[in-house]
Amino acid sequence: RVFGEGPTHVPTGAFAEAHRQRYTSADFRFTQHDHAVFAIAMGSPAANVTLHSFRPDDGVLGVSLLGGGKAPFTVDAAGLHFDTRGLSLPDLPVFRVTIRP
């Protein structure tokens, strides 16, 4: 697994904060616990999200918003696609991606 994905480059080193870019709707960070990957949206996500780090053989069983509802999803060679419309998104949404054991 990877730690995250998205177009925003996060500079490192001393005084790097001055050169930091704003996160976009495509920036996500991941953490995993048991049979779930948590995708943390760093910017306000789009209505249709694609997480390119997922593949069909990852065995995705479901996608849901923490504290919210389930999101319809599909998985193909381009990644995991899910729809956030109809979900009440908080400022920093976290999506639970359930994967098969």
QUINOR-V503290 format. One record per pair of residues at least 12 apart in sequence whose ideal C-beta (glycine too) atoms are under 8 Angstrom apart, sorted by the first residue. I is the first residue (numbers start at 1). J is the second residue. If there is no record, write none. Layout:
BEGIN
i j
I J
I J
END
This chain:
BEGIN
i j
1 30
1 32
1 37
1 53
2 30
2 53
3 29
3 30
4 27
4 28
4 29
4 30
4 42
5 26
5 27
5 28
5 51
5 52
5 53
6 23
6 24
6 26
6 27
6 28
6 42
7 24
7 26
7 27
8 21
8 22
8 23
8 24
8 27
8 42
9 21
22 43
23 42
23 43
24 42
24 43
25 41
25 43
25 44
25 45
25 46
25 49
26 43
26 46
27 41
27 42
27 43
28 40
28 41
28 42
28 51
29 42
30 53
35 98
35 99
35 100
35 101
36 96
36 97
36 98
36 99
37 96
37 97
37 99
38 66
38 94
38 95
38 96
38 97
39 51
39 94
39 95
39 97
40 92
40 93
40 94
41 92
41 93
41 94
41 95
44 89
45 84
45 89
45 93
46 84
47 83
47 84
47 85
48 81
48 82
48 83
48 84
49 81
49 82
49 83
49 84
49 95
50 78
50 79
50 80
50 81
51 79
51 80
51 97
52 78
52 79
53 79
53 80
54 75
54 79
54 80
54 97
55 75
55 77
55 79
56 75
56 76
56 77
58 75
58 80
58 99
59 99
59 100
60 73
60 75
60 80
60 97
60 98
60 99
61 98
61 99
61 100
62 96
62 97
62 98
63 80
63 82
63 95
63 96
63 97
63 98
64 95
64 96
64 98
65 84
65 87
65 89
65 93
65 94
65 95
65 96
66 93
66 94
66 95
66 96
67 90
68 87
68 88
68 89
68 93
69 86
69 87
71 83
71 84
71 87
71 95
80 97
82 95
END
